[in-house]
Amino acid sequence: MGILDAAIDQIRDYINRHFQERPGSIFLNDGRVCSWPVGGRNNIVLAQDTGVELGNPRQESLSLILWTDVPSRISDARITVIGRDLQDARGKSLPFAKIVIASVHGFNEENTCDRWQEMDLLRFDIDLAGYMMRAVSQYQREWSRVSHDAIDKGFSFSILGSALMDKMKSREYIDGVEIIFVTQSPEAVRQLREVANGAMAIIGALNRMNEEIEADCPTCDYRVVCDTVDGLREMHAARKTT
């Protein structure tokens, strides 16, 4: 099992549970490059122009990227929306979670940290007219705005998700992408936080390995993580012998 496969399984259980409680929406990216116009350098959405706000600091917010080397663990090109889509939320400030799961190949103890950081930065490369990412923090939060004009013209999570998929699949090592958006309720987003915290502890241990190859395992803050997640100790051992 990959180091994040357990977290992906938890996300899958979460989706199934919430769809049983209240059906959401599912879209498929048809493989065509997203045709929504770019925003350019002046793509700023002011408060008075905002049609929908996502993940305001006063709301619950979560942004997380997971990866697996088992293609069957993801539904490539699927965009799942749990809660309201943007067209049904004009004038609202919504709690927001965005979970990206990538099917990848060629990850090893030398490149995993760098590739995760590259994947995480790809969200800043999304340039869609009327959509502005206002702020991101180190706590896996994301705050963004969608303009009234974009809502009028049909902007949706399907468009946002497709654009992000196109951007991620431009990387040679990414074979497939699945995206989940959650706006249902603050509690629905909070339920994902525990999964995210566990995944980020694993990623934190990876980063520690990357920064300090000679780290003293018995005193390391991430010792418990390495002891409980299959593959982490093996990755550390491989790095120390290269």
N, C-alpha and C positions, 0 to 999 in steps of 0.2 A: 504494500500500500504506500502511496506517495505521502509526503509529509503533511499535505493539506487535504488529503482525500476525506478524512473524517469530518473536517469542517464543511466540505462540499456536500457530504451526505446529510449533515445537519441542515444545510440550506435547502436541500431537496425535500426533507421532511417538513420544513417550515412552509415551503410552497404548497405542498399537498394539503397540509392542515388548514392553511388559510383559504385555499380554494374550496375546501369542503364547507367552511363557515360562510364564505361570501365569494362567489365567483368573481374573478378579475378578467383581465384581457390578455390574449396571447397574439403576438404578431410574428411573422417570419420575414427576415431580411431576404429579399429575392435575389440578392447577389449584385444588383445594380448599384453603382456608386451613388451615394446620396446626392440628390440634385438641388437640395435647398441652397439658396444663395449665401455666399459668404458675407460676413459682417464687415471685415476690413478693420483698419486701425481705429476707426471711430465707432466701433460697435459697443456703445455704452448704453445701458438701460437704467435710466434714472428712476427714482422712487415714483414720480408722478406718471411715468410711462409703463410701469410694471403691471402686467396682467395677472401673473401668477408668480409667487415667490416660493422657493424650495429650500428648506433647511435653514431658515433664519436662526441666528444664535438663540433666540427665545423658543425655538422649536427643537424637537429631536432631529438629529441628522447623523447619517452614517454613509461613508464611502469606503468600499473594500474591493480589492482585487485578489482573486485566488487563482491557482493554476494546478493542472494535473497533466501527467503524461499518459493517461488512459482516456482515449477519445470517447469511449462509451459513457463516461461519467458526465458528459455535458450534452445538451441539445443544441448543436451548432446552429447559429442564425436565429435562435428563438429569443424574443423579447417578451418578458412577462411583466405585466403591470398589476400589482395588488393595491387596489384603491382607485381613486379617481385619476383619469387622464387629464391632461391640461385643458382640453376643450370644455370639461365639466367643472372647472375649478376657477373660473375667472374671478378676480378680486380676492382670492384666498391666499393665505400664507400657510403652506402645508408642511407637515413633518415629512422627512424625505430620507429614503435609503436607496443607494445604488450599489448593487453587487455585480461585479464582473467576474465571470469564470472563463478562463482561457485553457484550451487544450494546446499543449506545447510539446516540443521535442528538443533534444540536445541539451537539456539542463544538466549541469554537473556541479561538483563542489567548487569549481573555479569561477563559473559564470552566473550562478543562480541569483546572487545578490544584485549584481549589475543589471541583469535582465528584469528582475522584479522592479527595481528603481526606474528602469526605462519604461516599463509598462505603466507604472504609476504616473509618470510624467506625461504620457500620451493624452491624458484628459485635458491638459492645457493647450493642446494643439487643435482642439475642436473650435472651428470658427464658423458659426452659424448666425445669420442675421437675426437680431432680436433675442438672442440667447446670450447671457453673460454670466460667467462664473465669477461671483463677487469676492469670495474668500474661501480659502482652504487652510486647515490647520493640521498640526501633527497628530491630532486626536481622531483621525479618520472621519472628519466632518467635511461637508461641502455645502456651500451657500450659493445659490444661483437665482437669477431672475429671467423671466420670459416676458417680452413686451406685449402690450395690447395688440399692436400691429401684427406681430408674429402669430398670436392666437387667432386673429381675424383671418389670417392667410392659411391656417390649418396646421400650425406647428404642433407636434405631439411627441410623446415618448418614443413612438415608432421612428420618427425622424431623428431624434437625439440618439437613440440606441443604434440605429443604422450607421450614423456618422461615426460613432465611436468604434463600432465593429470594423468599418472600412479602415479607420486609422490603425487599429490594432493588427489587422490582418496584413498591413503593409510590412510588418516585421516577419522576416523569413522563418523564425522559430515558432510563430503562432499559427496553428492549423485550424482552430475553430474558436468561436466566442459565443457565450450565452450571457444575457444581461437581465437582471431583475430590478425593477423599480418598485418602491413601496411608498405609498402616500396614505394608506388606510387610516392610521391613527398613530398618536405618539407611542402607545403601548406596542403596536405592531413593529415599530422601529426599535423600541427598547428591547424587544425579544431577540432581535438580531445582534444586539451589542455583545451579549455573552459569547456568541459564536465568533464575532469579530475580535474580541479580546483574546480568545484562545489562539486564533490564527495569527494575530499580531505578536503574541508571545513567541510563537515559532519563528516568525520573520525576524523578530528582535534577536533571537538566538543566532540566526543565520548571519545577521549583520555583525554581531559580536565576534563570530568566527572569522568573518571577513576582515575585521579591523585588527583582531588580536589572535593570530595563529597560535601563539604560545600561551594562550589563556590558561590559567590554573583552574582546571575543571572542578576540584573539590570546593573552591571558594566562589565560583562563578554564580551570578544572580540567576542565570538561566539553567542551572544544573537540573532542576526538577523537570523543566521542559524537555531537555535532552534525554533524561532518563525515561520519559513516558512517551515520547514520539519516535516511532520506528524510523530509522534512517538518519536522524540528526547526528548521533554519535559517529556513525559510519562516515558521514560527510566531513566531520571534524577530523577524524583519523586520516582520511584521505588527503585533506589539506596539509596536515602536519608532515606527511611522508613525501609530499611533492617538493 
